[in-house]
Amino acid sequence: MLQKGPAKKVTIYLNEDTRHRLQPLWVAIFDYLRHKRVAGANVWVPHVGFGGQGRVRKTEAAEMPEPTIRIEFIDTAERIEEVLPTLYEMVTDGLIEVQDTTVLKAVRKDKPLAGGSRRQRKEGPAKMMRVFLGEADKLDGEPLYEAIVKRLRMMDIAGATVYKGVLGYGAKGHTHKAGMLHFSRDLPIMISVVDTEEKIKEASDAVEAMLGDGLLVLSNVDRVRLIHEPESEASTNADHSAS
């Protein structure tokens, strides 16, 4: 079982229709990770999220004929080094990302855009929080992941995205899978949040109080945020600057 402390997180991005021999590549990778007894792995497709403007966006499976598959797993540095060489050989068309993580959080540039609008570019250190739970988890009668997203919005968190897994297993070794003729009520769910260290600390305390069984993971990240101003607002700001 994965212990509290330093660890490595690996994220693999590939198309759903990419194949490895006679089966989908993401299935082959998942089977390999389980064979190597990696602490836990999940397969995700984007499901619902909100961004800087606060609008909630949902994507149904029927609208995504060939979605990008995201495979994510966390384990010790030693175990990650053991499985990476084989993963490099398997993933010939895709992306593998490796990050330092912990198991348990501005330079500004303006660039004119077409139509007279402007883009603000803000960057700097930040924190990423990932919350792992089950689709069947509830809080006061509603899905727990929805309750968590609502709470994050109330806390004025910059943005959060919910990923629904199509395949996964955790510490207990049970496989959760969605199939054409079988609809599991406890598929893996991941909520990904990026904000300042102070806000993520506040958010992690709030989410921890809402979780029953689950996993919270915090990572250091570099954030680049692009904000587009409407043409009228950009013109007004330019006038103020000139005066």
C-alpha positions in Angstrom: 0.0 0.0 0.0 1.3 3.5 -0.9 2.6 5.3 2.1 2.3 8.9 3.1 5.3 11.0 1.9 7.2 11.7 -1.3 6.2 9.8 -4.5 6.1 10.1 -8.3 3.0 10.6 -10.4 2.9 9.4 -14.0 0.3 10.6 -16.5 0.0 9.1 -20.0 -2.1 10.8 -22.7 -3.2 8.9 -25.8 -6.1 8.5 -28.2 -8.7 5.9 -27.4 -8.3 4.2 -30.8 -4.5 3.7 -30.5 -3.9 -0.1 -30.4 -1.2 -2.4 -29.0 -1.1 -5.7 -30.9 -4.7 -6.9 -30.7 -6.2 -4.7 -28.0 -6.5 -0.9 -27.2 -3.2 0.5 -25.9 -4.8 1.9 -22.8 -6.1 -1.6 -21.9 -2.6 -3.1 -22.4 -1.0 -0.4 -20.2 -3.5 -0.9 -17.5 -3.0 -4.7 -17.5 0.8 -4.2 -17.4 0.6 -1.8 -14.4 -1.6 -4.2 -12.5 0.7 -7.1 -13.3 3.6 -5.0 -12.0 1.6 -4.4 -8.8 1.7 -0.6 -9.1 -0.1 0.9 -6.1 -3.1 2.0 -8.1 -4.0 3.2 -11.6 -7.0 4.9 -13.2 -8.1 5.6 -16.8 -9.9 8.9 -17.3 -11.8 10.8 -19.9 -12.9 14.5 -19.3 -16.4 14.6 -17.8 -17.3 17.9 -16.2 -15.4 21.1 -15.2 -15.4 24.8 -14.7 -12.8 27.5 -15.5 -11.9 31.1 -14.8 -15.3 32.4 -16.0 -17.2 30.0 -13.7 -19.2 28.3 -16.5 -19.8 24.6 -15.9 -19.0 22.4 -18.9 -20.1 18.8 -19.3 -19.2 16.3 -22.0 -21.2 13.2 -22.6 -19.6 10.0 -23.9 -21.9 10.1 -27.0 -20.3 13.5 -28.0 -16.8 12.1 -27.8 -16.3 9.4 -30.5 -12.5 9.4 -30.1 -11.7 11.0 -26.7 -8.2 11.5 -25.4 -7.5 8.8 -22.8 -5.6 9.8 -19.6 -4.0 7.1 -17.6 -2.7 8.2 -14.2 -0.9 6.3 -11.4 1.2 7.2 -8.3 3.9 5.1 -6.7 7.3 5.3 -5.2 10.2 6.6 -7.2 11.8 3.1 -7.3 8.7 1.4 -8.7 8.1 4.2 -11.3 11.7 3.8 -12.5 11.0 0.0 -12.8 8.0 0.3 -15.1 9.0 3.4 -17.2 11.2 1.6 -19.7 8.4 -0.8 -20.8 6.0 2.1 -21.0 8.4 4.0 -23.2 8.3 1.1 -25.6 4.5 0.7 -25.5 3.7 4.4 -26.1 4.9 5.2 -29.6 2.1 7.8 -30.2 1.3 9.7 -27.1 2.7 11.6 -24.2 4.2 10.4 -20.8 4.5 13.0 -18.0 6.3 12.3 -14.7 6.0 14.6 -11.7 7.2 14.7 -8.2 4.3 14.6 -5.8 3.4 14.0 -2.1 0.8 11.6 -0.9 -1.6 13.1 2.0 0.0 24.3 -3.4 3.5 36.5 -11.3 5.0 37.6 -14.0 2.4 39.4 -16.2 2.6 39.9 -19.9 0.1 41.5 -22.3 -0.2 40.5 -25.9 -2.6 42.1 -28.5 -4.9 39.6 -30.2 -6.9 39.8 -33.4 -9.9 42.2 -33.3 -8.2 44.6 -30.9 -8.6 42.4 -27.8 -5.7 41.8 -25.5 -4.5 38.7 -23.6 -3.0 38.9 -20.1 -0.5 36.2 -19.3 0.0 35.4 -15.6 2.5 32.8 -14.4 4.1 31.6 -11.2 4.3 28.8 -8.7 1.1 27.1 -7.6 -0.3 24.0 -6.1 -2.3 21.2 -7.6 -4.7 19.1 -5.6 -6.2 15.9 -6.9 -9.0 14.1 -5.1 -9.7 10.4 -5.8 -13.1 9.0 -4.8 -15.9 6.7 -6.1 -18.8 7.7 -8.3 -21.2 6.1 -5.8 -20.0 8.2 -2.9 -22.7 10.5 -1.6 -23.0 13.5 0.7 -26.5 14.4 2.0 -28.1 12.5 -0.9 -26.1 14.0 -3.8 -23.0 12.7 -5.5 -20.0 13.6 -3.4 -18.0 14.8 -6.4 -20.7 17.3 -7.3 -20.9 18.5 -3.7 -17.1 19.0 -3.7 -17.2 21.1 -6.9 -20.0 23.2 -5.5 -18.0 23.8 -2.3 -14.9 24.8 -4.3 -16.9 27.3 -6.3 -18.2 28.8 -3.1 -14.6 29.1 -1.9 -13.7 31.1 -5.1 -11.2 28.5 -6.3 -9.8 29.4 -9.7 -11.1 26.2 -11.4 -11.7 22.5 -11.0 -12.2 19.6 -13.4 -13.9 16.3 -12.7 -12.6 13.2 -14.6 -14.7 10.0 -14.7 -12.7 6.8 -15.0 -13.6 4.0 -17.4 -11.3 1.5 -15.6 -9.4 1.5 -12.3 -8.3 -0.3 -9.3 -7.0 0.9 -5.9 -5.6 -0.4 -2.6 -8.2 -3.2 -2.3 -7.4 -4.6 -5.7 -11.0 -4.4 -7.0 -11.4 -3.5 -10.7 -14.1 -1.0 -11.5 -15.1 -1.0 -15.2 -17.8 0.5 -17.4 -18.9 -1.7 -20.3 -21.6 -1.6 -23.0 -23.9 -4.0 -21.1 -22.8 -3.3 -17.6 -23.0 0.2 -16.0 -21.0 0.3 -12.8 -22.3 2.6 -10.1 -18.9 3.0 -8.5 -16.5 4.1 -11.2 -13.4 6.0 -10.2 -13.7 9.8 -10.0 -10.8 12.3 -9.9 -11.2 16.1 -9.2 -8.2 18.2 -10.3 -7.7 21.7 -8.9 -5.0 24.3 -9.4 -4.6 27.5 -7.4 -2.3 29.3 -5.0 -0.7 27.5 -2.0 -3.0 29.4 0.4 -6.2 28.6 -1.4 -5.3 24.9 -2.0 -4.5 24.5 1.7 -7.9 25.9 2.6 -9.6 23.7 -0.1 -7.8 20.6 1.0 -9.0 21.0 4.6 -12.6 21.5 3.4 -12.5 18.5 1.0 -10.8 16.2 3.6 -13.8 16.9 6.0 -16.2 15.8 3.3 -14.4 12.6 2.3 -15.1 9.2 3.7 -12.9 6.8 1.8 -10.6 8.6 -0.7 -7.2 10.0 -1.4 -5.9 13.5 -1.5 -2.7 14.3 -3.4 -0.9 17.6 -3.5 1.8 18.6 -6.0 3.9 21.7 -6.8 3.2 23.0 -10.3 4.0 26.0 -12.5 0.9 27.8 -13.6 0.4 29.8 -16.7 -3.0 31.5 -17.0 -4.2 33.4 -20.1 -7.0 35.9 -19.7 -8.7 37.5 -22.7 -10.1 41.0 -22.4 -13.1 42.1 -24.6 -12.2 44.7 -27.2 -14.1 47.5 -25.4 -12.4 46.8 -22.1 -9.0 46.6 -23.8 -9.5 49.9 -25.5 -10.6 51.5 -22.1 -7.5 50.2 -20.4 -5.3 51.5 -23.2 -7.0 55.0 -22.9 -6.3 55.0 -19.2 -2.7 54.1 -19.7 -2.3 56.8 -22.3 -3.7 59.4 -20.0 
